[in-house]
């Protein structure tokens, strides 16, 4: 795509969760329309999108009609079936591209890619059975974590090993799925950087945020991260290297471990990212508008931060604190419109501005 999308054009979004919801709001601010494709009924994004298709990712007729109704397609999550993308790509462009999506869908492929461009990752090994796990543990040692190569998020599809005696349980936890063993590394903190690239090859990065997790789910992101200026520069250059290597178009989240040996890549996410929600109240152009600008072929926005901020996820019953949070000074509340509260479910988030 060489020409930027004009006002009134329609962006198709695969997935109707909170990220699709916030992308739709950002698109509307730029005079663009959105069409959500989501198998589940009444998704959060349906409240704010211009159109919604409720159909499965294996419904050829629905996918064809969806692709024909939009000017391009993006997505809010990684685990999209290849067959779905085959149907859509015959009709309209997909951003970010298939290569980026395929790389991030498989943890082993992702690690091999990152190493191939000279970046550091934790020690790892491909695990196909009990024998390969035993051999990998002998080399990598414990503690370690066994993860499914595909379909894992928010702590799901993982099994921790504190000693080789945990191997049988860990293999059973994978339920026959291909897996990767990751060695633990000594790190002082986890940071993430939200980066964007447009079709012209321009790149813009937001400040790195410092992440804290609870039960495998992101709890808070604090900006600025307590890291030296040199590491901030390293993080930006590292993210740019990944985006250029993938010929990427859109926003990407890159999670990094800060170690005595420098930055180690934990994982990449080819989409807007939970750890970038702070940009909604601390930047003139947030990560959602930046993604829309990038895929639409617009100039990238200025991602400069004008305030310190702490983003906190509202998980499950945390949402019951909304009356108190709504009274709190300098606290911006973002709710996702989810009717049913479940343990471990992201119901919303708040951004606490620390100083103007």
C-alpha positions as CSV (number, residue, x, y, z in Angstrom):
1,X,0.0,0.0,0.0
2,X,1.5,3.3,-1.1
3,X,-1.3,5.7,-0.5
4,X,-2.6,6.4,3.0
5,X,-6.2,5.3,3.8
6,X,-8.6,8.2,3.3
7,X,-11.3,9.3,5.7
8,X,-14.2,6.9,5.7
9,X,-12.1,3.8,4.8
10,X,-12.7,0.7,6.8
11,X,-10.2,-1.4,8.8
12,X,-11.1,-5.0,9.5
13,X,-10.0,-6.3,12.9
14,X,-9.7,-10.0,13.7
15,X,-10.8,-10.4,17.4
16,X,-13.3,-8.4,19.3
17,X,-11.7,-8.1,22.8
18,X,-10.5,-5.0,24.6
19,X,-7.6,-4.4,22.2
20,X,-10.0,-4.5,19.3
21,X,-12.3,-2.1,21.2
22,X,-9.5,0.4,21.9
23,X,-8.2,0.2,18.3
24,X,-11.8,0.9,17.1
25,X,-11.9,4.0,19.3
26,X,-8.6,5.2,17.9
27,X,-9.6,4.6,14.3
28,X,-12.8,6.6,14.9
29,X,-10.8,9.6,16.1
30,X,-9.0,9.6,12.8
31,X,-12.2,9.4,10.7
32,X,-11.8,5.7,9.9
33,X,-14.3,2.9,10.3
34,X,-13.8,-0.5,11.8
35,X,-15.4,-3.9,11.1
36,X,-14.8,-6.6,13.8
37,X,-14.7,-10.3,13.0
38,X,-15.2,-12.4,16.2
39,X,-16.6,-15.9,16.8
40,X,-18.0,-15.0,20.2
41,X,-21.3,-13.0,20.7
42,X,-21.4,-9.5,22.1
43,X,-17.6,-8.9,22.3
44,X,-16.3,-5.7,24.0
45,X,-15.3,-4.2,20.6
46,X,-18.9,-4.5,19.3
47,X,-19.9,-1.5,21.5
48,X,-17.8,0.9,19.5
49,X,-17.2,-0.6,16.0
50,X,-19.1,0.3,12.9
51,X,-19.8,-3.3,12.0
52,X,-19.4,-6.8,13.5
53,X,-19.4,-10.2,11.9
54,X,-20.1,-13.1,14.3
55,X,-18.7,-16.2,12.7
56,X,-16.0,-18.8,13.2
57,X,-12.5,-18.6,11.9
58,X,-13.2,-21.6,9.6
59,X,-16.3,-20.0,8.0
60,X,-15.1,-19.4,4.4
61,X,-18.2,-17.5,3.3
62,X,-18.2,-15.1,6.3
63,X,-14.4,-14.5,6.0
64,X,-14.7,-13.8,2.3
65,X,-17.6,-11.3,2.8
66,X,-15.7,-9.7,5.7
67,X,-12.5,-9.3,3.6
68,X,-14.4,-7.8,0.7
69,X,-16.1,-5.2,3.0
70,X,-12.8,-3.7,4.3
71,X,-9.7,-1.9,2.9
72,X,-7.2,-3.8,5.0
73,X,-7.1,-6.2,7.9
74,X,-5.3,-6.2,11.2
75,X,-5.6,-8.3,14.4
76,X,-5.7,-8.0,18.1
77,X,-4.3,-11.4,19.0
78,X,-1.8,-13.9,17.6
79,X,-3.5,-17.2,17.5
80,X,-5.2,-16.9,14.2
81,X,-5.5,-20.1,12.1
82,X,-3.3,-20.0,8.9
83,X,-6.3,-21.0,6.8
84,X,-8.2,-17.9,8.0
85,X,-5.3,-15.7,6.8
86,X,-5.1,-17.5,3.5
87,X,-8.7,-16.6,2.7
88,X,-8.3,-13.0,3.7
89,X,-5.0,-12.3,2.1
90,X,-6.4,-13.3,-1.3
91,X,-8.7,-10.4,-1.1
92,X,-7.1,-7.6,1.0
93,X,-3.8,-6.8,2.7
94,X,-3.0,-7.9,6.3
95,X,-0.9,-5.8,8.6
96,X,1.3,-6.8,10.4
97,X,2.4,-9.3,7.8
98,X,2.2,-13.1,7.8
99,X,5.9,-13.6,8.5
100,X,5.7,-11.5,11.7
101,X,2.6,-13.3,12.8
102,X,4.0,-16.8,12.1
103,X,7.2,-16.0,13.9
104,X,5.4,-14.9,17.1
105,X,2.9,-17.8,17.0
106,X,5.6,-20.4,17.8
107,X,7.9,-19.8,20.8
108,X,10.7,-21.9,19.2
109,X,10.5,-20.2,15.8
110,X,10.5,-16.8,17.7
111,X,13.7,-17.6,19.7
112,X,15.5,-18.9,16.6
113,X,14.6,-15.7,14.7
114,X,15.8,-13.5,17.5
115,X,19.1,-15.3,17.7
116,X,19.4,-15.1,13.9
117,X,19.5,-11.3,14.1
118,X,22.0,-11.3,16.9
119,X,19.8,-10.8,19.9
120,X,20.0,-12.6,23.2
121,X,17.3,-14.9,24.6
122,X,17.2,-17.2,27.6
123,X,18.7,-20.7,27.2
124,X,16.1,-23.0,25.4
125,X,15.5,-26.4,23.9
126,X,12.9,-27.9,21.6
127,X,10.9,-30.5,23.6
128,X,9.0,-33.3,21.9
129,X,8.9,-36.1,24.5
130,X,10.2,-37.1,27.9
131,X,13.6,-38.1,26.5
132,X,14.2,-34.7,24.9
133,X,13.1,-33.0,28.2
134,X,15.6,-35.2,30.2
135,X,18.4,-34.3,27.8
136,X,17.5,-30.6,27.9
137,X,17.4,-30.5,31.7
138,X,20.8,-32.1,31.8
139,X,22.1,-29.2,29.7
140,X,20.0,-26.2,30.9
141,X,19.4,-27.3,34.5
142,X,16.8,-26.2,36.9
143,X,14.9,-24.1,37.8
144,X,13.3,-23.9,34.3
145,X,9.9,-23.6,32.7
146,X,8.3,-25.8,30.1
147,X,6.0,-23.9,27.7
148,X,3.8,-25.0,24.9
149,X,5.2,-23.7,21.6
150,X,1.8,-22.2,20.6
151,X,-1.4,-20.8,22.2
152,X,0.0,-19.8,25.6
153,X,-0.7,-16.4,27.2
154,X,-1.1,-14.9,30.7
155,X,0.6,-17.8,32.3
156,X,-1.4,-20.5,30.5
157,X,0.3,-23.5,28.9
158,X,3.3,-23.4,31.3
159,X,4.8,-25.7,33.9
160,X,7.6,-24.8,36.3
161,X,10.4,-27.3,37.1
162,X,12.3,-26.7,40.3
163,X,14.2,-30.0,39.9
164,X,14.5,-32.8,37.3
165,X,12.0,-34.7,39.4
166,X,9.3,-32.4,38.1
167,X,9.8,-33.6,34.5
168,X,7.0,-36.2,34.3
169,X,4.5,-33.7,35.7
170,X,5.6,-31.0,33.3
171,X,5.3,-33.3,30.3
172,X,1.8,-34.3,31.4
173,X,0.9,-30.6,31.7
174,X,1.7,-30.1,28.0
175,X,-1.0,-32.7,27.1
176,X,1.0,-33.9,24.1
177,X,1.6,-30.4,22.6
178,X,5.0,-29.5,21.2
179,X,6.9,-27.5,23.8
180,X,10.1,-25.5,24.5
181,X,12.1,-25.6,27.7
182,X,13.4,-22.2,28.9
183,X,16.1,-21.8,31.5
184,X,15.7,-19.2,34.2
185,X,18.0,-16.2,34.0
186,X,19.0,-13.8,36.7
187,X,17.3,-10.4,35.9
188,X,16.7,-7.3,38.0
189,X,13.5,-6.3,36.3
190,X,11.3,-6.8,33.2
191,X,10.7,-3.9,30.9
192,X,8.8,-3.7,27.7
193,X,9.0,-1.3,24.8
194,X,6.1,-0.4,22.4
195,X,7.5,0.3,18.9
196,X,5.8,1.1,15.6
197,X,6.8,1.0,12.0
198,X,4.9,2.2,8.9
199,X,5.1,1.1,5.3
200,X,7.7,3.8,4.5
201,X,10.0,2.3,7.1
202,X,9.7,5.1,9.6
203,X,10.0,3.9,13.3
204,X,8.8,5.4,16.5
205,X,9.2,4.0,20.0
206,X,7.5,4.9,23.3
207,X,9.5,5.0,26.5
208,X,10.2,1.6,28.0
209,X,7.9,0.6,30.9
210,X,8.8,-1.4,34.0
211,X,6.5,-4.4,34.4
212,X,5.3,-6.3,37.5
213,X,3.4,-9.6,37.1
214,X,1.1,-11.4,39.5
215,X,0.2,-15.1,38.9
216,X,1.6,-14.8,35.3
217,X,-0.6,-11.8,34.4
218,X,0.7,-8.3,34.1
219,X,-0.2,-6.3,37.2
220,X,1.4,-2.9,36.7
221,X,3.6,-1.0,34.2
222,X,5.5,2.0,35.5
223,X,6.9,4.7,33.3
224,X,9.7,5.8,33.3
225,X,11.4,2.5,34.0
226,X,14.2,2.7,36.6
227,X,17.0,2.0,34.1
228,X,20.0,3.9,32.8
229,X,19.6,6.1,29.7
230,X,22.0,3.8,27.9
231,X,19.6,0.8,28.4
232,X,16.7,2.9,27.1
233,X,18.7,3.6,23.9
234,X,19.6,-0.1,23.7
235,X,15.9,-1.1,24.0
236,X,14.9,1.3,21.2
237,X,17.7,0.1,18.9
238,X,16.8,-3.6,19.7
239,X,13.1,-3.0,18.9
240,X,14.0,-1.2,15.6
241,X,16.2,-4.2,14.6
242,X,13.3,-6.6,15.1
243,X,10.8,-4.4,13.2
244,X,13.2,-3.9,10.2
245,X,14.1,-7.6,10.1
246,X,10.4,-8.5,9.8
247,X,9.5,-5.7,7.4
248,X,6.9,-4.9,10.0
249,X,4.0,-2.6,9.7
250,X,2.1,-1.7,12.9
251,X,2.8,-1.6,16.6
252,X,4.7,-4.4,18.4
253,X,5.3,-5.0,22.1
254,X,8.8,-6.3,23.0
255,X,9.3,-7.7,26.5
256,X,12.9,-7.6,27.8
257,X,14.8,-8.8,30.9
258,X,17.4,-6.4,32.3
259,X,20.4,-8.5,33.3
260,X,24.1,-7.8,34.2
261,X,24.9,-8.9,30.6
262,X,22.5,-6.5,29.0
263,X,19.0,-6.9,27.6
264,X,17.6,-10.4,26.9
265,X,14.4,-10.7,24.8
266,X,11.6,-12.5,26.6
267,X,9.0,-12.4,23.8
268,X,7.5,-10.3,21.1
269,X,3.9,-9.6,20.4
270,X,2.9,-8.4,16.9
271,X,0.1,-6.1,18.1
272,X,-0.8,-3.4,20.6
273,X,0.2,-4.6,24.0
274,X,-1.1,-4.5,27.6
275,X,2.1,-2.9,28.8
276,X,1.5,0.0,26.4
277,X,-1.9,1.1,27.9
278,X,-0.2,3.9,29.8
279,X,0.3,5.8,26.6
280,X,-3.5,6.6,26.6
281,X,-3.0,9.2,29.3
282,X,0.7,10.2,29.1
283,X,1.2,10.8,25.3
284,X,-0.5,12.9,22.7
285,X,-0.6,9.9,20.4
286,X,-1.2,6.5,22.2
287,X,-0.2,3.0,21.0
288,X,-3.7,2.4,19.5
289,X,-3.7,5.5,17.3
290,X,0.0,4.7,16.5
291,X,-1.0,1.3,15.2
292,X,-3.9,2.7,13.1
293,X,-1.6,5.3,11.7
294,X,1.0,2.7,10.8
295,X,-1.2,0.2,9.1
296,X,-3.2,3.0,7.3
297,X,0.1,4.4,5.8
298,X,-0.2,7.7,7.8
299,X,2.8,9.5,9.2
300,X,3.6,8.1,12.7
301,X,2.7,10.2,15.6
302,X,5.0,11.8,18.2
303,X,5.2,9.2,21.0
304,X,6.9,11.5,23.5
305,X,5.7,11.1,27.1
306,X,4.6,14.3,28.9
307,X,3.9,12.7,32.3
308,X,5.0,9.9,34.6
309,X,2.4,7.2,34.9
310,X,1.6,3.8,36.5
311,X,-0.8,1.6,34.6
312,X,-2.6,-1.0,36.8
313,X,-4.7,-3.8,35.4
314,X,-8.1,-4.5,36.9
315,X,-8.3,-8.3,37.1
316,X,-11.5,-10.1,38.1
317,X,-12.9,-8.7,41.3
318,X,-10.6,-5.7,41.1
319,X,-13.3,-4.1,39.1
320,X,-15.4,-3.7,42.3
321,X,-13.0,-0.9,43.3
322,X,-14.2,1.3,40.4
323,X,-16.4,3.6,42.7
324,X,-13.3,4.4,44.7
325,X,-11.0,4.7,41.7
326,X,-13.4,7.0,40.0
327,X,-12.9,9.5,42.9
328,X,-9.2,9.3,42.9
329,X,-7.3,12.3,41.6
330,X,-5.2,12.0,38.5
331,X,-6.6,8.5,37.8
332,X,-8.0,7.7,34.4
333,X,-10.4,4.7,34.3
334,X,-10.6,2.4,31.3
335,X,-13.3,-0.3,31.4
336,X,-13.8,-2.9,28.7
337,X,-17.5,-3.4,28.9
338,X,-17.3,-7.0,30.0
339,X,-20.5,-8.0,31.8
340,X,-19.3,-11.2,33.4
341,X,-16.5,-11.0,36.0
342,X,-14.2,-14.0,36.2
343,X,-11.1,-14.7,38.2
344,X,-8.0,-13.9,36.0
345,X,-10.1,-11.9,33.5
346,X,-9.0,-8.5,32.5
347,X,-11.9,-6.2,33.1
348,X,-10.2,-2.9,32.6
349,X,-7.2,-0.8,33.7
350,X,-6.4,2.5,35.3
351,X,-3.7,5.0,34.5
352,X,-2.4,7.0,37.5
353,X,-0.6,10.2,36.3
354,X,2.3,10.9,38.7
355,X,3.2,14.4,37.5
356,X,2.4,16.8,34.8
